[in-house]
């Protein structure tokens, strides 16, 4: 990790800006996810995490709520590119939406989720021949890299994938191996 950022209790407005990062960091909600809230106001996603190469940077979120994210593509709250090593510990993803996949999160990289709740997120497309995948989480591997995904002690509540043509995975859609513990 390069930097640790401690966030005080409160609701933080993400309505006008999506944060992009290509460095290692830790963001910690010191009062926990119930009291440290990132709200995107249903206007954009919260974070887009990417790296240009496999530089072994880690990006970690702990004790943060990500609410009301929206993306007209994939990853309503967070999109993770193919190289990052991202982890989420004791977080909440609630009421996030993406059009095609990963209502809360879309990932192509290494991912660890622990003690995190995904609630009422959705992948929703209204296109006549459109499809949607992974109401809460969409994990894919669009490269020849090996994706490693571990989900531990987490909850998926009331998530959905809805489409005119094909909807898959109300909670999770993946085309890589995932360990769910």
C-alpha positions as CSV (number, residue, x, y, z in Angstrom):
1,X,0.0,0.0,0.0
2,X,1.2,3.5,-0.7
3,X,-1.1,5.6,1.5
4,X,-3.7,5.1,4.3
5,X,-6.6,7.5,4.4
6,X,-8.7,7.6,7.5
7,X,-12.2,8.9,6.9
8,X,-14.3,10.4,9.7
9,X,-17.9,9.5,10.4
10,X,-20.3,11.2,8.0
11,X,-21.9,11.1,4.6
12,X,-19.7,12.1,1.7
13,X,-21.1,13.4,-1.6
14,X,-19.8,11.6,-4.7
15,X,-22.5,13.0,-7.0
16,X,-20.2,15.1,-9.2
17,X,-17.0,13.0,-9.4
18,X,-16.0,9.5,-9.9
19,X,-12.6,8.8,-8.3
20,X,-10.0,7.0,-10.5
21,X,-6.9,5.5,-9.0
22,X,-3.9,3.7,-10.3
23,X,-1.8,3.6,-7.1
24,X,-1.9,1.5,-3.9
25,X,-3.9,2.8,-1.0
26,X,-6.1,1.9,2.0
27,X,-9.3,3.8,2.9
28,X,-10.6,3.2,6.4
29,X,-13.9,4.4,7.8
30,X,-12.9,4.8,11.4
31,X,-16.5,4.6,12.7
32,X,-17.5,1.7,10.5
33,X,-19.6,1.2,7.4
34,X,-22.9,2.2,9.2
35,X,-21.5,5.7,9.9
36,X,-19.1,6.3,7.0
37,X,-21.1,6.6,3.8
38,X,-20.0,7.5,0.3
39,X,-23.2,8.5,-1.6
40,X,-23.1,8.9,-5.4
41,X,-26.7,10.2,-5.6
42,X,-27.5,7.7,-8.5
43,X,-25.4,9.9,-10.8
44,X,-22.1,8.0,-11.2
45,X,-20.0,5.2,-9.8
46,X,-17.8,5.8,-6.8
47,X,-14.4,4.4,-7.9
48,X,-12.7,3.1,-11.1
49,X,-9.6,1.1,-10.1
50,X,-7.0,0.4,-12.7
51,X,-3.3,-0.2,-13.3
52,X,-1.3,-0.1,-16.5
53,X,0.6,-3.3,-15.6
54,X,0.9,-5.8,-12.9
55,X,2.8,-3.5,-10.4
56,X,1.5,-5.4,-7.3
57,X,-0.3,-2.3,-5.9
58,X,-3.0,-3.2,-3.4
59,X,-6.2,-1.1,-3.1
60,X,-8.2,-1.7,0.1
61,X,-11.4,-0.4,1.5
62,X,-12.4,-1.0,5.1
63,X,-15.6,0.0,7.0
64,X,-17.2,2.1,4.2
65,X,-20.8,2.2,2.8
66,X,-21.1,2.7,-0.9
67,X,-24.6,3.8,-1.7
68,X,-26.6,5.0,-4.8
69,X,-23.9,4.4,-7.4
70,X,-24.9,4.3,-11.0
71,X,-23.0,3.4,-14.2
72,X,-24.6,3.0,-17.7
73,X,-22.1,0.2,-18.4
74,X,-20.8,-2.3,-15.8
75,X,-19.9,-1.7,-12.1
76,X,-22.5,0.6,-10.6
77,X,-20.4,1.5,-7.6
78,X,-16.9,0.2,-8.4
79,X,-15.2,-1.1,-11.5
80,X,-11.9,-2.9,-11.1
81,X,-9.6,-3.3,-14.1
82,X,-7.6,-6.4,-14.9
83,X,-4.4,-5.7,-12.8
84,X,-5.4,-4.3,-9.4
85,X,-5.4,-6.4,-6.3
86,X,-8.5,-5.0,-4.4
87,X,-10.0,-5.9,-1.1
88,X,-13.1,-4.9,0.8
89,X,-13.5,-5.6,4.5
90,X,-16.6,-4.9,6.5
91,X,-18.1,-2.7,3.8
92,X,-21.7,-2.2,2.6
93,X,-22.9,-1.9,-1.0
94,X,-26.5,-0.7,-1.2
95,X,-28.8,0.6,-3.9
96,X,-26.2,0.7,-6.6
97,X,-27.1,0.1,-10.3
98,X,-25.4,-0.8,-13.6
99,X,-27.0,-1.3,-16.9
100,X,-25.1,-4.4,-18.1
101,X,-23.4,-6.1,-15.2
102,X,-22.3,-5.8,-11.6
103,X,-24.9,-3.6,-10.0
104,X,-22.4,-2.9,-7.1
105,X,-19.1,-4.1,-8.6
106,X,-17.5,-5.3,-11.8
107,X,-14.0,-6.8,-11.6
108,X,-11.4,-8.3,-13.8
109,X,-8.6,-8.3,-11.2
110,X,-7.7,-10.1,-8.0
111,X,-10.4,-9.5,-5.5
112,X,-11.0,-10.3,-1.8
113,X,-14.3,-9.6,-0.1
114,X,-14.7,-10.2,3.7
115,X,-17.6,-9.4,6.0
116,X,-19.3,-7.3,3.4
117,X,-23.0,-6.8,2.7
118,X,-24.5,-6.4,-0.8
119,X,-28.1,-5.2,-0.5
120,X,-30.6,-4.1,-3.1
121,X,-28.1,-3.7,-5.9
122,X,-29.2,-4.3,-9.5
123,X,-28.1,-4.9,-13.0
124,X,-30.9,-3.6,-15.2
125,X,-31.1,-3.2,-18.9
126,X,-34.2,-2.1,-20.9
127,X,-32.7,-2.6,-24.4
128,X,-34.9,-4.9,-26.5
129,X,-32.2,-7.6,-27.0
130,X,-30.1,-6.6,-24.0
131,X,-28.9,-8.7,-21.2
132,X,-27.7,-8.1,-17.6
133,X,-25.5,-10.1,-15.4
134,X,-24.7,-10.1,-11.7
135,X,-27.1,-8.0,-9.7
136,X,-24.4,-7.4,-7.0
137,X,-21.2,-8.7,-8.5
138,X,-19.9,-9.5,-12.0
139,X,-16.4,-11.1,-12.2
140,X,-14.8,-11.8,-15.5
141,X,-11.4,-12.5,-17.0
142,X,-11.0,-10.8,-20.3
143,X,-7.3,-11.4,-20.6
144,X,-4.9,-14.2,-20.1
145,X,-4.2,-13.2,-16.5
146,X,-5.3,-15.5,-13.6
147,X,-8.0,-13.8,-11.6
148,X,-8.2,-14.8,-7.9
149,X,-11.5,-14.2,-6.2
150,X,-12.3,-15.0,-2.5
151,X,-15.6,-14.0,-0.8
152,X,-15.8,-14.7,2.9
153,X,-18.4,-14.1,5.6
154,X,-20.5,-11.9,3.3
155,X,-24.2,-11.4,2.7
156,X,-26.1,-10.9,-0.5
157,X,-29.6,-9.6,0.2
158,X,-32.3,-8.5,-2.4
159,X,-30.0,-8.1,-5.4
160,X,-31.3,-8.6,-8.9
161,X,-30.5,-8.9,-12.6
162,X,-33.3,-7.8,-14.9
163,X,-33.4,-7.7,-18.7
164,X,-35.8,-8.0,-21.6
165,X,-33.8,-10.8,-23.1
166,X,-31.4,-12.5,-20.7
167,X,-30.8,-11.9,-17.0
168,X,-28.2,-14.0,-15.1
169,X,-27.1,-14.1,-11.5
170,X,-29.3,-12.1,-9.2
171,X,-26.4,-11.9,-6.8
172,X,-23.2,-13.0,-8.6
173,X,-22.2,-13.8,-12.2
174,X,-18.6,-15.1,-12.9
175,X,-16.6,-16.8,-15.6
176,X,-13.6,-17.4,-13.3
177,X,-13.1,-19.6,-10.2
178,X,-14.4,-18.0,-7.1
179,X,-14.0,-19.3,-3.5
180,X,-17.1,-18.5,-1.4
181,X,-16.6,-19.2,2.3
